[in-house]
């Protein structure tokens, strides 16, 4: 697609024809990333976004799958926009696991404990 643009560089004339296709694909990728950046703002890779948010890569992947953090996918790689990163960082989040509801067994243990210590 960008063979004409790729040929404008002096070094391209020295490389074999099959390599010119790679240069053309690389320029296509750069153009795509530039267009996305202009539309949606600066982007960072999702592993780096996980470090910024102080969460694990696995948790970041889970948030992406749950669509809680919107991403831009370019050639199979996820990029998080600045606005999405700031938006998620500003949401109030709780640390740790959620409290599980009491089960019947724990209620019985509590009742037995209270009974044993009431006398």
Secondary structure, DSSP 8 states (H G I E B T S, - for coil): --HHHHHTSGGGGGS-HHHHHHHHHHHHHHHHHHHHHHHH--EEEHHHHHHHHT--HHHHHHHHHTTSS-EEEETTEEEEEHHHHHHHHHS----S-------HHHHHHHHHHHHHH--
